[in-house]
Amino acid sequence: MNWSDEEIEAGIEHCFEDAEDIFLVDASLNASRGGYQLIAKCESDSGITIDQLARVNRSINNSLLLPGLDITKVTVEVTSPGSNFPVMSVRHFRRFVGHHMKIEHRSDAAPNPLECEIIDVNDETLSLRTENGEVSLDFADVNQGTVKLRW
């Protein structure tokens, strides 16, 4: 049986009701030997801990609601997105104020992709510092960002 991404997210979302400020970033349900593997990527505005991930995992195991899915045939993996996961929403960009990112966008105001530091985030714009000065991008023009790790 196939479920849409929206159905999978709806079946999981209620598992976050008692999970403080934890939210679902991405979820996928894939066929595996004799059942399914559910991978849920979660995040928190203040950073997520292993204990919080474990609580969400238990909640999903106890409460997953997908029509026609036998939960006993599902392996659940709950994880944080990791540094290579694309940043796409205002909520995610807020977590990375002060971090260096590579941002892909559709604006003529700056080179694409843009390597920068996130200075400020509001609901409509990203304020960024580049080697050539400061730039603002409308969120409507932002495709995604990826964190640039400094070694």
N, C-alpha and C positions, 0 to 999 in steps of 0.2 A: 504494500500500500504506500502511496506517496502523499506527503503532506506539504503544503506550501510553507514558505518561510514565515508568513504571517500566522498560519495555524500553529506552527511550532512555537513561535514567540508568545502567542496568546496562551498556549498550554503551559508555558513556563512562568509568565509574568506574575501570576498570583502567588508563586512561591517566594516572591521578594517582598511581600506585604509586611513581614515582621523583620526584615533584614536591614534595619537602620538606613543608611544612605547608599546601600548597594543597588546597582542597576545592571540590567542585562545589556551587553554591548553587541553580542552576536551569538547565534545558536545554529547548530546544524545537526541533522539527524541522518545518519548514514547506515546502510545495510551492512551487517557484519555476519560472520558465521553463526547461523541459528538465531539471529535477532538483529538488534540495532545498537548503534553507538551514538549517544547524544553528547555533543560537546557544547557546553555553555561557557561563553567568555563574559566575565563579570568585572565590574569596576566600582570604585567608590570615589566620591569627591575628595576624600581625605586619604586615599590610599587603602588598599585592601590587604587583609592579613590571611594567613593560611587557615586560622580558626574560622574566619568569616566564610571563606570558600568552602570549608567542610560543612558548616551549617547550611549553606545554600545547597550543597550536594545532597545532604540528608533531606532537605525540604523537597527538592525535585524528586528524589527517589520515593518519597511518601505521598506526593501530591500532583505528579505530572498528569495532565488531562489532555489526552489526544484520542479522539474517537477511533475505536478499532485497534488501539495499541495495547498490547499486553505488557505492562510495566516489568514483569518478571523476565522479559526477553530484551530488556534495555540495559546497557552499560552506560552509566552517567559519569562524565568527566567535567568538572567545573574548574576553570582556570582564569587567570587574568590575561588580558590580551597580549602582553609582551611589547617590546619596543619596536618590532617591525610591523605591528598591526596599524593600518591606516587610521588616522585621526580625522573625523569628519563632522562632528557635531560641536555646537557651542560649548556644551557641558564638558566634552573631552578637551577642547582647546584650553579651557580655563585651568585645567589641571597642569598645563604645560607652560604657564607664564614663567618667564625666566629661562626657559629651555631653548636650545637650538633645534630648528626644524627645517625640513625641506618641504615647501608648500607648492603643490600643483594647483593652478588657477586659470581662469579665463579672462583676466583683467589685462588691459593695455597699459596699466599704471606701473607695471614692474616686469622684469624678465620672468620667464616661466621655464623650469621651476625656479622658485625663489628660495635661496638659503638665507635664513634669518634667525633672529631671536624674538620670541613672543614677548612683547612689552605689556600689552593690555588686551582684554577681550570683553566685548559687550555683545548684546543680542544681535547687532547688525554688522559690526566690523571687527577686524583684527588689526591691532597696531603692532607693527613689526620694525625691528632694527636690522638693517643690512649694512654691509661694508660701505655703501654709498649714502647712508642716512636713514631716515625713518620713512615708512610707507604704511598706508592704510589700505586694506582690502575689504570689500563688502563680502559678507558670508555667501551671498548669492553667487559670487564669482569663484569661490573656493571649492575645488574638487576634493582634495584631501591633503593631509600633512603626514609626514613621518618624522619621528624623533631622530635627530643626528646625535649619536653617542660620541663623546669626546674621550679619547684614550690618553 
